[in-house]
């Protein structure tokens, strides 16, 4: 009778991709120790470069891929784009030593759901894997700062990166989304559009609902990924 109240363990299958064997082995050993009533992680495989990662992702269909950026044959950004395109149910977390904007923004645009630096504490890595598996975005604090600087207009995605996006959004909602991506607060958006704040909040709520996002940070990342951020008027 009591067993009926026991919550099933959350099982997550992870593919590890890094060109250093020691890093792969360390991650495998650590992740395989994460076995409890609440969470179980299974390592689906290992890859040493982007080409292997794309092939293994296709064969093993993991839930999460921990993916290094700088690797031989195919880098992490190229691999992310190919994996996301061919494996829509697999989520990619970049795990790297590089946090520069010229790597963060292309990775997000390629479809990465997380971007972590290798100095992340082990328990936070596990939490990130779990939250990305649940559909959330995970960013290392230093990466988040740089991304927010980009959202604020210090780095604008080139028009050539724009992709068809915002389907289902009204013209006004698309305008609000662009302003969110430009780093504007609700009050600033209301002043710019000459709306009351309540109206802007309704538009933001509709945007999040239509795009299946949780918050304005995810909306800003979505806009960056699709080339919707613009220079501030």
Buried (B, 14 or more C-beta within 10 A) or exposed (E): EEEEEEEEEBEBBBBBBBBEEEBBEBBBEBBEEBEEEEBBBBBBBBBBBBBBBBEBBEEBEBBBBBBBBEBEEBBBBBBBBBBBEEBEEBBBBBBBEBBEBEBBBBBBBBBBBBBBBBEBEEEEBBBBBBBBBEEBBBBBEEBBEBBBEBBBBEBBBEEEBEEEBBEEBEEBBBBBBBBBBBBBEBEBBBEBBEBEEEBBBBBBEBBBEBBEBEEBBBBBBBBBBBBBBBEEE
